[in-house]
Amino acid sequence: MRSFKKIVKPAVIAAVFLVALLVLDFALYPCTFMRNDIHAVTTREYEDIILGTSHGKINIDPETLGSVTERSAHNLCVGGEYPIDSYYMTKLILEKQNPSRIIYEIDPGYIVTEKEEGNNYLLFYHEFPLSLSKLEYFAASMLKTNFRTLLFPWYEYSLSYEIPRIGETISQKWNQSYEADNFKTSTQEYHDNGFVERYPVDASSFVKSQPKLYYEGAVQEENMEYLRKLIALCKEKNIEFVAVTTPMPRETLADYEANYRAAWTYFGNFFIEQDVPYLNFNNQYYDTFSHELSCYTDYDGHMNGDSAREYSVVLGKLLNQVHEAVKGEEK
């Protein structure tokens, strides 16, 4: 009996602690648009899934793209999304649906840097429903984080901001609300298809900042390993894979010309080696879309909404050409 009590007491304490953590997570971890995006791709079917970084999130509108390609699409890009995240999100999607194409937006900065500690690790993983891919993602990624990230996932967010929003957060989660209007701000708005539309900004107000640049020898092998795994997974599942680098302002390209030229060469060779199409709008397809500052909201290459829709038309037409070429090769 005594030995039984010795076991029960710690078990009860652990259970109470776990419940407390779950309650705090429910109340304090904010509803992000990634919550909406993961919900969308695990409850609805899409022919095209767009993966990548903030350039893809802001520059590619699935609705406009679909009007050209005549295919349904959802944008799963977001700032802080590394190849490891894209890989496990694709594995999750394949547990729920069977997309026929992955459009992968690639940015040099995400190849030469490591994934940062903090809520970047949780942004995707936290929203995964219980699944085999979530368990694999946990083993591959979350075990690298410190205990606070695992036990207190809300700690990276400002409590001074989140505590006044507890009622709203609980309501959205309890009622399973996924309203796009919850993410509308004075500078941008989120759409149900995953596209974030930036409002126009006067180019004279742009401030230059140091982008993450490609350097020879700086490539992080884990990033390329997971990109190879993603491409291999798509080939295994007979999913068309197309890599894209979205346009950037000509001023930015000129400021770091040597770095970008080296990056385009590296990516070009890599995708030839992987035998997948690569649409680089700063190199081979430079003339297909404007690089004027008026099309963007910063020097980094994030477009305003109208420009993003115009660019999505151009991208859609090229994707159609690539698709026809792929079909021709298969015959």
N, C-alpha and C positions, 0 to 999 in steps of 0.2 A: 504493500500500500504506500509506504513512504517513497519507494522508488517511482511509483506511478505519479505521486504528487510532485516529485522533483521534475518529472517530464512535463506534466500538465501546466505548471505555473509558467515556465519559460515560453511554452507554446501559446498560452493565453496572452502573455505580454507581447510576444511577436505578432500575434493576430491583431491586437489592439493597435500596435504601432503601424502595421500595414494598412489597417482601415483608416487610421488618421492621415497617413500619407496619401491615400486614394481620395479622401475627402478634400484635403488641401489642394491636391492636383486638380480636382474637379472645379474647385472654387477659384483658384489663383492662376492656373495656367491659361493664358488667353486664347481666344478663338482666332486663329490666323487664317489667311486665305489658303494656306496649304491644307488646312483642315477641309476646306471646301473642295479643293482640287482632288485630294485623295478620295474623298467621299464620291466625287463625280466619276472618277475612273474605276471605282470598285462597285458602282451601282448601275452604271450605264455603259453601253458599248460604243466604241469609236473606231473608225478605220485608221485614223492618223493620231499618233501621240507625239507631242512636241516636248522634247527634253532639253535642258541646258541652263544657262545662267540668266541674269537680269536682262541681257540684251535680247534674248529670245522672249522673255516674259513681256517686255515692253514694245518690241519691234514686230512681233508676229501675232496677227489677229486671226484666230481660227475661223471665225465667221466669214471674213473676207477671203481667206485662203480657200475655204470650202466652196465659196461661190465660183471659184476658178477651177478647182480640182474635182468638184462634185463629190467630195468625200467629207464625212463627219470628222471633226478634230477637237482635241482638247489640249490646252497649253499647260504643261506641268513644269515649265521653267521657273526659276527663282534665283535671286542673288544668293550665293553660298552653296549652290548645288554642284557637287563634285562628281566625277565619274562613278564613284562608289555608290552615291545616292541614286544616280540615274539607273545603275545596274539593278539595285534592289527594288526600286520602284517598278522597273520593267518586270522583274520576277513576280512582284505582287500583282501587277496588272494581268499577267499571264495566268494567275490563279483564278481570275475573275472573268476575263474576256480574251478575245484573240484579235488584236489589232493587226492590220496588214502592212503598216509602215511606221517606222520610227524616224522622226526628223530631229536630228541632234545638233543643236546650236553649240558651237565650240569657241571658247575664248582663250587666248594664250595665257592669260593670268591664272587660269584654273589648272593649267598643266605644270606650271613651274612653282606653285605654292602648295603647302600642306593645308589640310582642312583645319580651321581654327577651333580651339577649345571653346566650349560654351553652347549657347542655344542653336548654333549651326548644326550640332550633332542631333539635337532634338527636333528641329524644324520638320523633318520628314518622318523620322522613326516614331515620334510621339503620336502621329496621326494614323499610323498603320493599324488596321484591325488585326486581331489575333490571327496569325497565319504562319505557315512554314517560312515564308520569306521574312517575316518579322523576326523570327527566332534566328535565322541565318544572319540577318542584318545586325542583330544584337551582338552575336558572336564576332562578327567581322569589324564592327565599328564602335559600339557602345562600351565594350570592355576596355577601350583605350581612354575613356574619360575618367574624371575623378568622381568620387562617391557622391558629391553634391549633385552632379548632373543626373545620376541614376536615381537617387533617393528624393531629391528636392528639385524637380525639373522646372519649377517656377522661379528659382533663385536668380536666374539671369535676367528676369524681367523686373522692372521697377515696381515695388510694392506700393509706392506712393501714387502710382498710376493705376495699378491693378485692383487695389483694395476698394476704391470707390466704384469700380466696375463689377464687383463681385455679383451683384444682383443680375446684371445684364449677362455676364458670362454664364452663370448657372442657368438662367432662362434659356439661352441659346442652346446649351448642351442638353438640358432636360427636355426641351421641346424639339430637339434635333433640327434646329433652324440653321439654314445655310443661305441666308439672304446676302446678296452681293452688296447691297447698300451699306452694310455694316462696315465696309472698308473704304468708303468714299471719303476723300479728304479735299482740301482746298487746291491740291496740286495734281491729283490723279484719282482714277476710279477703277475698281476691279469689276470685271465682267464674269458672268456665269461660265463662260467658256475658258476661263483661266487667263485671259488677256488683261493686262493692266494698262489702261490708257492714260498717258501723261498729257496734261494740258500744255498748250504752247507757252514758251518762255522767250523773252526778249534776249537774243543772242549777245547783246552788249553786257548782259549781267552774268554771263558765264564766267566761272572762275576755274583756271587750270589747276589740276591736281596730278600727282604722280601716279600713272597707271601701273599695274603689275605687268612687267615686261618679260618677254621671252629672252633668255640668254642661253647660248650654247653651254651645255653641261648642267643647266639648272633644272631640267625636267625631273619631276618627281616620279619615280618608277611606279609607285602604287597607282597614281592617276592613270598612267598608260596601261597598266595591267588590267584595271577595271574597264577601261575603254575597249581593250581587246576582248575582254570577257563579254561585254555588252554586244559587240559586233558578232562574236561567235554565237551568242545566245540567239540573236536575231536570225542568223543563218540557219541555226539548228531548227528554229521554229518557222522557217520560211517567211520571215518578216523582212520586207524591204527596208534597208537602212540608208539614209542620206544625211551626210554631214553638211552643216551650213555655218559660215561666219558672216554675220550681218554687217552692213556698211558702217563706216565710221567717218567723222568729219575729216576733210582733207588736211586741215591744220594739225590735227592730232597725228595723222599718218606721217606728215612731213616732219613733225617734231622728233619722232622716234623711228625714222625711216629704216635705219639699219636693223633695229630690233624686230620691226614688223616684217621686213623682207625675209629675215632669217626664220621667223615663225611661220610665214606662209610656205617657205621651202620645206620646213620640217613637217608641217601638216600635210602638204601636198604629197610628199614622199611616203608618209605614213599611210594615208588613205589609198594610195596606189598599191602599196604593199598589202593592205587589207582588202583590196579589190572592192571598194565601195565608192560611190560618187561623192565628190566634195564641191560644193558651191561656195566659193569665196568671193564675196562682193567687194573686197578690197584688192583683188588681184585679177584673176581671169574674168570675173564678171563686174569689174569696176564700173564700166560705162552703162550698166543697166539700171542704176539708181543714183540719185543725187547725193553728193557729199558736201553740199552747202550747209553751213551752220544753221540756217533758218529751218532746216528739217528736223533739228535735234533739240533736246532740252539741256544738254551739257556737252562738254568736249569729249566725254567718254563714249558717245555714240548711242545714247538712249533717245529714241525718236519721240516726237509728239504724236498724238493719236491719228491725225490726218495723214501724216507721213508714214506711219506704221501700216495704215490700211493700203496706201499706195504701194508700199514695199511688198505687202502681202500678196498683192495682185501679181507683181513681177515674180516673186518667189513661186507662187502657184503655177504660173506659166512654165517656169523652168522645171519645176517638179513634174509637171505633165510630160515634158520632153524627156526627162530622166526615166520616168516610168515607162514610156513607150520604148526607149532604148533598151531598158532592162528586159522588157517583154520580147523585144526583137532578138536579143542575145539568147534568151531561153528557148526560142524556137530553133 
